[in-house]
């Protein structure tokens, strides 16, 4: 599975910290209905 992830490793819980802080902040105030993938690029290789 890790060979299919462009970043070369499986994600860890701390990899979600940055996106969570972003979405909870005022920086995301104009985001609506967006999907924010935190998958190391795996989704691209599954299409």
C-alpha positions as CSV (number, residue, x, y, z in Angstrom):
1,X,0.0,0.0,0.0
2,X,2.8,2.4,0.9
3,X,4.2,2.1,-2.7
4,X,0.9,3.6,-4.0
5,X,1.2,6.7,-1.7
6,X,3.2,9.5,-3.4
7,X,4.6,10.6,0.0
8,X,5.9,7.1,0.6
9,X,4.3,6.4,4.0
10,X,0.9,5.8,5.7
11,X,-0.5,8.8,7.5
12,X,-0.3,9.3,11.2
13,X,-2.8,11.0,13.5
14,X,-0.6,14.1,13.8
15,X,-0.8,14.5,10.0
16,X,-4.4,15.7,10.5
17,X,-3.4,18.4,13.0
18,X,-2.6,21.1,10.4
19,X,-5.7,20.7,8.3
20,X,-7.9,20.6,11.5
21,X,-6.3,23.8,12.8
22,X,-6.8,25.4,9.3
23,X,-10.5,24.5,9.1
24,X,-11.1,25.7,12.7
25,X,-9.4,29.0,12.0
26,X,-10.5,32.2,10.3
27,X,-8.3,31.3,7.4
28,X,-11.0,28.8,6.3
29,X,-13.9,31.3,6.7
30,X,-14.6,31.4,3.0
31,X,-14.5,27.6,2.5
32,X,-17.9,26.0,2.0
33,X,-18.6,22.4,1.2
34,X,-15.1,21.6,0.4
35,X,-13.4,18.2,0.6
36,X,-9.9,18.4,2.1
37,X,-8.1,15.1,1.4
38,X,-5.4,14.3,3.9
39,X,-4.1,11.1,2.2
40,X,-0.6,11.8,1.1
41,X,-1.8,11.7,-2.5
42,X,-3.2,8.2,-2.5
43,X,-6.5,9.3,-4.0
44,X,-4.8,10.3,-7.2
45,X,-3.4,6.8,-7.7
46,X,-6.7,5.1,-7.0
47,X,-8.5,6.8,-9.9
